[in-house]
Amino acid sequence: MYDLGLNKLKRRGFLQAFEKAGFEIVSETVNAVEEASKLMPLFRLLNKIPGLEDYTTVNM
């Protein structure tokens, strides 16, 4: 999973870092870069299941 992206952080870790820095997130897009993995269609589908977002987000 480390090779897929997000610098070894989970989605939640990225969001917390932005919040801690004082940024306001007004829009979020996940798994938008199709070339990041051949499994991207599966990740996008699984990402819709609550609780799996941290494990199925490859890029933001």
C-alpha positions in Angstrom: 0.0 0.0 0.0 2.9 2.4 0.7 3.7 2.5 -3.0 0.3 3.7 -3.9 0.5 7.2 -2.5 -0.4 9.5 0.4 3.1 9.4 1.8 2.3 6.6 4.2 -0.5 8.7 5.8 -4.1 7.6 5.9 -6.8 10.0 4.6 -7.7 10.9 8.1 -4.1 11.9 8.9 -4.0 14.3 5.9 -7.3 15.9 6.9 -6.1 16.3 10.5 -2.8 17.8 9.4 -4.6 20.4 7.3 -7.0 21.2 10.2 -4.1 21.5 12.6 -2.4 23.9 10.2 -5.5 26.1 10.3 -6.8 25.3 6.8 -10.4 25.0 6.0 -11.2 22.2 3.6 -13.9 23.4 1.2 -13.7 20.5 -1.3 -12.2 17.1 -1.3 -11.7 14.7 -4.2 -10.2 11.3 -3.6 -8.8 8.7 -6.0 -9.0 11.1 -9.0 -5.7 10.0 -10.6 -6.7 6.9 -12.6 -3.0 6.1 -13.4 -2.1 5.8 -9.7 -3.2 2.1 -9.7 -4.9 -0.4 -12.0 -7.1 -1.1 -9.0 -8.5 2.5 -8.9 -12.1 1.6 -10.0 -12.2 -0.9 -7.1 -10.8 1.6 -4.7 -13.4 4.2 -5.7 -16.2 1.7 -5.2 -14.9 0.5 -1.8 -14.2 4.1 -0.7 -18.0 4.6 -0.6 -18.3 2.1 2.2 -18.2 3.9 5.6 -15.1 3.0 7.6 -13.1 2.0 4.6 -12.1 5.5 3.5 -8.7 5.4 5.2 -7.8 2.1 3.5 -9.1 2.7 0.0 -8.0 6.3 -0.6 -4.9 6.4 -2.8 -4.7 10.0 -3.7 -6.4 13.3 -2.8 
